[in-house]
Structure formats: C-alpha cells, structure tokens
C-alpha cells in the first residue's frame, strides 16, 4: 500500500508546543483544548504582525527539532515500512524547513520514510522566497491507498482519489467538521489508526 501521512499533529505535537510558544512570545494563553480553528492566527487571536513573527520563529530548526513525537506514531510508521508499505510524509511546511524536518524524522527512527513539502495551505509568504519540494501538479499524479491527516483544510487534496481511505487524527480543530465523503474515519490515536490499516 501507499500511505500518506501528515507531519504536524500526526507525527509530532506541534499545536501543543505552539500553546506554550505563543504564550512565551506574546503573553497570550490559549489552552490546547480550546484550539477550535485550524487557522493558527484565529486560534491564538494574533495580529498579522504577530502571526508572521510566530510562523518565522516556529520554523526555525531548534524549534522544529524540539517537537515531541505523537505517542505511537514512530512504531506505527515503522511497522508499516517493515511490512513493505510505501510511506510518504507530506507536510505543509515550506522547503526551508525540510532539513530540520528530515533531521527530526531521522532522529526519531523514521529515516526510511520519504518526506515532501507541499504548499497545502498557501501560507508560504511569511518566509520570503520560500518554495516547496513537491508541486501541486506532481502531487496530483501520486496515488495513495490510505491517508493520515488532521487538517480539514487539507481534505481538498484527496478529492482526486475516490478510493482513498482517510484516517482523520482527532484534534480539537477538526472536532466539529463535516467529512466530505464516507471514506473518512475519525481516529482517536495511533492505536486506532493502526487497527484501521490492518
């Protein structure tokens, strides 16, 4: 099988880190459970200038490398690779974050997984002249059997694959969203995700 996995909030606890990061930067406290919107600027009530500063700081190598693994993610991904499945990490991070992202994967025993940076959210302007390793037209030619994703904003990238099974990692910002089709399944954690892949 070909398996698509999102990076942030599927493999690592990015949003949980951001709750502390934003408080440290701007003194704004928003509990993780209250992050009801995937748009971070809205979730944290940031001005345009604050949002730009947060995104620039958040994509620095030391910050990316400090993110904690989502429990069960590494063992799950490695078990799929061991079984012969093809795993691609498709992240919305800009290509300027590729090196640190690759280092995080390698340091968490995920060196065998492929990594691509795809402009999922059209928010690359905060890092000037940033680019991506995977163009939309090239991504659209890829075929996946299973996708693990947390962001409702990314669901549009699955419309061209009607047979795809999308496992939605349960997060506060997707709790109230309606799924576009019947091939979406909400999963509480990596144990649930693995049971669906089996």
C-alpha positions in Angstrom: 0.0 0.0 0.0 1.0 3.6 -0.5 0.4 5.6 2.7 0.3 9.4 3.0 1.0 10.8 6.5 0.8 14.5 7.5 3.7 15.7 9.7 2.4 18.3 12.2 -0.1 17.0 14.8 0.0 13.5 13.3 3.7 12.6 13.8 4.5 15.3 16.3 2.7 17.5 18.8 3.1 20.9 17.1 -0.1 22.6 18.3 0.6 21.6 21.9 4.0 23.2 21.6 2.5 26.3 20.0 0.3 26.9 23.0 3.4 27.4 25.1 5.3 29.1 22.3 2.7 31.8 21.7 2.4 32.5 25.4 6.2 32.9 25.6 6.3 35.2 22.5 3.2 37.3 23.1 1.9 36.5 26.6 -1.3 35.1 25.1 -2.6 31.9 26.7 -4.9 29.6 24.7 -5.2 26.1 26.1 -4.7 23.3 23.5 -8.3 22.0 24.0 -9.6 25.5 23.0 -7.9 25.5 19.6 -11.2 25.1 17.7 -9.9 26.5 14.4 -7.1 25.2 12.3 -6.1 28.8 11.3 -3.5 29.5 14.0 -3.9 33.2 13.6 -7.5 32.9 14.6 -7.0 30.3 17.3 -4.4 32.4 19.1 -6.0 35.8 18.3 -2.9 37.1 16.7 -2.4 40.3 14.7 -0.9 40.0 11.2 2.5 41.0 12.6 2.3 38.6 15.5 1.3 35.7 13.2 4.1 36.4 10.8 6.6 36.6 13.7 5.3 33.3 15.2 5.5 31.4 11.9 9.0 32.6 11.2 10.2 31.7 14.7 8.2 28.4 14.7 10.0 27.2 11.5 13.5 27.7 12.9 15.5 24.4 13.2 15.8 24.4 17.0 12.0 24.7 17.4 11.2 22.1 14.8 13.7 19.7 16.4 12.2 20.2 19.8 8.7 18.9 18.9 7.6 15.8 20.8 6.5 12.6 19.0 2.8 11.9 19.0 2.6 8.7 21.1 2.6 5.6 18.9 3.5 7.4 15.7 7.0 6.1 15.2 6.3 2.5 16.0 3.2 2.5 13.7 5.0 4.0 10.7 8.0 1.7 11.1 5.7 -1.4 11.4 4.1 -0.4 8.0 7.5 0.1 6.4 8.6 -3.3 7.8 5.5 -4.9 6.2 6.6 -3.4 2.8 4.3 -0.5 2.6 5.5 2.7 0.9 5.2 5.7 3.4 5.4 9.3 2.3 5.3 12.2 4.8 3.5 15.1 3.0 3.9 18.3 5.0 2.7 21.8 4.5 5.9 23.1 5.9 7.9 25.2 3.4 11.0 23.7 1.9 13.2 25.9 4.0 12.1 23.6 6.9 13.0 20.4 5.0 16.4 19.9 6.5 15.2 20.2 10.1 12.2 18.1 9.3 14.3 15.4 7.8 16.6 15.5 10.8 13.6 15.1 13.2 12.5 12.1 11.2 15.9 10.5 11.1 16.4 11.2 14.9 13.1 9.5 15.6 13.9 6.3 13.7 11.9 7.4 10.6 14.8 7.6 8.2 13.1 5.2 5.8 10.1 7.4 5.2 10.1 9.8 2.3 9.5 13.5 3.0 7.8 16.0 0.7 7.0 19.7 1.3 3.7 20.6 -0.4 2.1 24.0 -0.4 -1.1 22.7 1.2 -2.3 26.0 2.8 -0.9 28.8 0.6 0.7 30.4 3.6 4.3 30.4 2.4 4.6 34.2 2.2 5.7 34.5 5.8 9.1 33.1 4.9 10.2 35.2 1.9 11.1 33.5 -1.3 10.2 30.1 0.2 9.4 27.2 -2.1 8.3 23.6 -1.9 9.8 20.3 -2.9 6.5 19.0 -4.4 4.4 20.9 -6.8 0.6 20.5 -6.7 0.5 19.1 -10.3 3.1 16.4 -9.3 1.3 15.6 -6.1 -1.9 15.1 -8.1 -0.2 12.3 -10.1 0.6 10.4 -6.9 -1.6 7.6 -5.7 -2.3 6.7 -2.1 -4.4 4.0 -0.5 -4.5 5.4 3.0 -4.0 9.0 4.3 -3.5 10.1 7.9 -4.3 13.8 8.3 -5.6 16.2 10.9 -6.4 19.3 8.9 -9.8 19.9 7.3 -8.0 22.5 5.1 -6.1 19.6 3.5 -9.1 17.4 2.7 -9.3 19.0 -0.8 -6.1 17.3 -1.7 -7.9 13.9 -1.5 -10.8 14.6 -3.9 -8.9 13.1 -6.9 -8.6 9.7 -5.1 -12.1 8.4 -4.6 -10.9 5.0 -3.3 -8.6 6.6 -0.7 -9.3 5.8 3.0 -8.7 9.0 5.0 -8.0 8.5 8.7 -8.6 11.8 10.5 -6.4 12.2 13.6 -8.9 13.5 16.2 -7.8 17.1 17.2 -9.8 20.0 18.7 -9.8 21.9 15.4 -11.4 19.1 13.5 -13.9 18.0 16.1 -16.8 19.9 14.6 -16.0 19.4 10.9 -18.2 17.5 8.5 -16.3 15.0 6.4 -16.7 15.4 2.6 -17.5 11.7 2.0 -17.9 8.3 3.6 -14.3 7.3 3.1 -13.3 9.5 6.1 -12.9 7.9 9.6 -12.1 9.7 12.8 -9.3 8.1 14.8 -8.6 8.9 18.5 -5.0 7.9 18.4 -2.3 5.8 16.6 -3.7 2.6 18.0 -7.0 3.3 16.3 -5.2 4.3 13.1 -3.2 1.0 13.1 -6.4 -1.0 13.6 -8.0 0.6 10.5 -4.9 0.0 8.4 -4.9 -3.7 9.4 
